[in-house]
Amino acid sequence: MTTTLPPHTTLAPPSLAARAADRLLTRLMRLPATRCDYRVERNLPTPARDGAVLVTDHYAPVTDEPRGTVLVRTPYGRGFPGDLEARVYAGHGYHVVLQSCRGTFGSTGDFYPMANEVDDAQDGVAWLRTQPWFDGRLATVGGSYVGWTQWALLMDPPPELRTCLIAVAPHDMHDGVYGAGAFHLNDFLSWAATLVHQERFTGLRGLARGLTINRRLAPVFGALPLADAADEATGHRAPWFREWLTTPNSDDPVWNRLKLDDALERANVPVRLTAGWQDLFVDQTLHQYQALRTRGVDVSLTVGPWTHNELGQKGMGRLLRGNLEWLQTYLADEALSHPKPEPSVEVYVTGQGAWRHLAEWPPAGGGETVHYLQPGGKLLADEPSGGAPSTCVYDPADPTPTLGGPLLTLDGGVKDNAKLESRPDVLTFTTDPLSAPLEIMGTPVVDLAHTRSNPHGDVFVRLCDVDPKGVSRNFAEGLVRLDPASPLDQVQTVRVRLDACAHEVKAGHRIRLLIAGGSHPRYARNEGTGELPGTGTELRPCTHSIHHDAAAVSRVLLPTLSEGVSAGGVDI
């Protein structure tokens, strides 16, 4: 909790170093030339309704014709690298308000992730109304947590709000943390450990610590009881993490302030959504798009090949260029005299390596390709006629490891899966080489005829694209926590919905399905005892049996783009 406010500074020009960085960023990101200079006023006190003070920086464009105000509310500080985007928008004629969330970087009050942003966002707008330079035109911009603060504002959209530009952001934290039934350990323990130290290690020092966080947290990921070890790792400064870890029930009051589903029903301004196929929140972004589009809200969608963090690296140029175009269309005054284009959907087709323009997501008129699991690790178009089940043993004392995938940490994304596939606790099923390319567009589903030895178990599945050299690269995955009440002596159909994808498997390539009892530490391991997550002290293995015979069919359902629909797409 911050009690001493930083000193207020009056409007001042950016430093020579900042100007040089601005020029470099413009060239590297291939941005349009700036329209004006800007000045920065730092550490403005913004009052919240409960007496807290939210510290704010104001980037003021030096122009007689400002183009509106962009609000950015963040818990990550107002310096490098977070200020880069603010400087871009200011140089294009927008007032930019960069505000620290309560309890972070000078703002007073206690920081509990996500919980106070609905009220604090409204109080930030109330303060804006008192500023002489605010002309009543407002946009919000930002990704991840900053995107959450935008959904928080959309719980009650203010009349001044004209548009929101939201990237890789959730609107439901229970779904983000526990959506698969198992706690997303790697993502949220690493995030908690980063947050509690972020004001001590800023800028490049903070980025450097991010490169080693998994190594530093490895002993914690494997500790019992997990909640106690996590408390130690965070210096007992993140009590919310224990609350999240030990509260799997979505109806628990802990989650009441961490669900913003109503914002999807109340949003009444154009929204630009950006996501990555390897982002942990991609399915929430796609749900946001579908909910807004169903209501008739102008909404665009861009999904690139990025992980959560790569959007701010590999995807930053495309993000900023698109944001500047969007702001000109929906915020700047000159936009009022120009017809607004139909919001678009653009997705990067992995495997193909090309951008595709679509009328909507998921594409209408697509089909479905089904492959059946067979004895001997085969994946074929024909249903199986017989054969013994395939089995693997998940041992939480030596859990199946996470390898890449949609992670918050820097080791996520597409990887060579050879090490994972060689483990005895991983089953693989592979097609023959494809005779023609197969374009997968949508949400793959895996149905497994399944039995197990322990009532407490998880099933993890992953789809990989295997090239002619045998390199197996992941493109979609999913996990489900099994119902412990389901009978052990009967074959049950376990349905796993994987992450959505847009991926082309080329002719000559093969499709491979991986099956395991977990993926640790992306997901907290199922300890096999039924104890409350984070509190267990014992580990019990689980034998998984996958049946693939005439009486118990296991299959992979792939949403595909029909030839006619594919031809209607536009490569961009």
Number of C-alpha atoms within 10 A of each C-alpha: 13 17 12 9 16 15 10 14 12 12 15 13 16 16 9 9 8 15 14 11 14 19 14 12 16 16 13 11 16 13 17 13 12 15 15 14 17 23 19 21 17 21 23 20 20 21 18 20 10 9 10 19 24 27 26 24 24 22 29 26 24 19 15 7 11 20 24 22 28 26 24 28 28 23 21 20 21 22 13 13 15 16 16 15 20 24 25 22 25 28 24 22 25 30 28 28 25 25 28 25 32 27 21 24 23 24 28 23 19 14 18 15 20 20 16 17 24 21 16 25 24 20 18 21 17 15 14 19 14 9 9 7 13 15 14 13 18 26 25 25 23 26 23 17 21 26 25 27 29 28 30 28 26 24 20 17 18 14 11 13 21 21 25 30 24 27 28 27 29 30 27 21 22 22 17 19 20 19 17 18 18 22 27 23 20 22 20 20 25 20 16 20 21 18 19 17 15 20 15 10 15 17 15 11 11 15 14 12 16 17 13 12 18 20 9 14 17 12 11 20 22 18 15 17 15 21 23 15 19 26 19 12 20 19 13 15 15 21 15 15 22 19 14 21 24 16 20 20 13 15 10 9 10 16 18 14 16 22 19 20 16 14 20 20 15 15 20 21 19 21 26 23 23 29 31 27 28 30 27 25 27 25 21 18 25 19 15 23 24 19 16 22 16 9 13 11 19 18 23 21 25 23 27 26 27 22 31 28 21 19 23 15 11 15 19 15 19 15 19 20 14 17 20 15 12 22 24 17 19 22 23 21 15 11 15 12 8 10 8 11 8 10 17 17 21 23 27 23 22 19 16 14 11 13 19 19 16 20 16 16 18 19 18 12 12 17 14 15 14 16 21 23 30 29 18 13 15 17 26 18 14 11 18 22 13 15 13 13 18 18 20 19 20 27 20 21 13 12 22 23 17 17 21 20 22 26 23 23 22 16 17 22 24 20 16 17 18 12 9 17 18 11 13 13 21 20 22 20 20 22 20 13 16 14 11 11 13 20 23 24 24 21 19 23 21 24 18 25 22 24 23 23 14 16 18 21 26 26 21 21 24 21 24 23 25 23 17 13 7 12 14 22 22 23 26 25 26 20 25 21 19 16 13 13 8 13 13 14 9 11 18 18 17 19 18 21 19 22 23 23 28 26 24 20 22 21 14 14 24 21 23 22 24 19 23 27 29 30 21 21 22 25 24 22 30 28 26 21 17 13 14 12 22 24 15 18 12 13 15 16 21 22 16 25 19 27 27 25 20 12 11 18 21 24 22 23 16 20 24 24 23 19 12 10 16 16 10 13 15 13 14 10
